[in-house]
């Protein structure tokens, strides 16, 4: 079973995403296939010490359940099976920034995501 990985890092007080298909930016649309694992993971030198949550909104029928924590740096969910729903959902990622990060950020609530990134199946 193949999977889709969405890497996360801080860039100038804003979350930036990069997926396994090569898309990159503050708001991306990741295309996942049916019966596929979708993983949110910290990028190298991300400036983030932990992912504390992944909140989803939209066509919830395209995934099986809610994203779940695997480790401090990784959350995952599986997309729906063949012949099941198709659609799109948006998500937000809650994080704890690294304590030694020189960038000035008061807390996660002040991070700005202009347009929520999305996952599309298929």
C-alpha positions in Angstrom: 0.0 0.0 0.0 1.5 3.3 -1.1 1.2 6.4 1.0 1.2 10.1 0.7 3.4 12.2 3.1 2.8 15.8 3.9 5.9 17.4 5.5 5.5 20.4 7.8 7.8 23.2 8.8 7.8 26.8 10.1 8.8 29.5 7.6 8.6 33.2 8.7 5.9 32.6 11.4 3.8 30.5 9.0 3.4 26.8 8.5 4.7 25.6 5.1 3.8 22.2 3.6 5.6 19.9 1.1 4.0 16.7 -0.1 5.4 13.5 -1.6 4.2 14.6 -5.0 6.5 17.7 -4.9 4.0 20.4 -4.1 5.2 23.1 -1.7 3.7 26.2 -0.1 1.6 27.6 2.7 -1.5 26.2 1.1 -1.3 23.1 -1.1 -3.7 20.5 -2.5 -2.4 17.0 -2.0 -3.9 14.3 -4.2 -4.3 10.9 -2.4 -5.5 7.7 -3.8 -8.2 5.4 -2.4 -7.0 2.9 0.3 -3.9 4.9 1.0 -2.2 6.1 4.1 -1.9 9.9 4.5 0.8 11.0 6.9 1.6 14.4 8.3 5.2 14.5 9.4 7.8 17.1 10.5 10.2 18.2 7.8 14.0 18.2 8.5 15.0 21.4 10.4 11.3 22.3 10.7 11.5 24.6 13.7 8.8 22.5 15.3 9.2 20.1 18.3 5.9 18.3 18.1 2.7 18.0 16.1 -0.1 18.1 18.7 -3.1 17.7 16.4 -4.5 17.5 12.9 -8.0 19.0 12.5 -10.0 18.2 9.4 -13.0 19.8 7.8 -15.0 19.0 4.6 -15.8 15.7 3.0 -15.1 13.4 5.9 -16.3 10.4 3.9 -13.0 10.3 2.0 -11.1 9.2 5.0 -11.5 6.3 7.5 -11.8 8.0 10.9 -9.8 10.9 12.3 -6.1 11.5 12.0 -4.3 9.8 14.9 -1.0 10.4 16.6 1.8 7.9 15.8 4.7 9.7 17.4 5.6 13.3 18.4 6.4 14.1 14.8 3.8 12.0 12.9 0.0 11.7 12.5 -1.8 9.6 10.0 -5.2 8.5 8.6 -6.3 6.2 5.8 -8.3 7.3 2.7 -11.5 5.6 1.9 -11.7 2.4 -0.2 -12.2 2.1 -3.9 -15.7 2.9 -5.0 -16.4 4.9 -1.8 -16.6 8.7 -1.5 -14.5 11.1 -3.5 -14.0 14.7 -2.5 -11.8 17.2 -0.7 -11.1 18.2 2.9 -9.1 21.0 4.4 -7.0 20.7 7.5 -5.1 22.6 10.1 -2.0 21.3 12.0 -1.5 22.2 15.7 2.2 22.4 16.7 4.6 23.2 19.4 7.6 25.2 18.1 11.1 24.5 19.1 12.2 26.3 22.3 15.4 27.5 20.7 13.8 28.9 17.6 15.0 32.5 17.1 11.9 33.5 15.2 9.6 35.5 17.3 6.2 33.7 17.7 4.1 34.1 20.8 2.2 30.8 20.4 0.6 28.5 17.8 -2.6 30.6 17.8 -0.8 33.5 16.1 0.5 31.3 13.2 -1.3 32.4 10.1 -2.6 30.0 7.5 -4.2 32.2 4.8 -5.9 29.3 3.0 -6.1 25.9 4.6 -4.2 23.2 2.8 -6.3 20.4 1.3 -6.3 16.7 0.6 -8.2 15.4 -2.4 -9.3 11.8 -3.1 -8.8 10.6 -5.8 
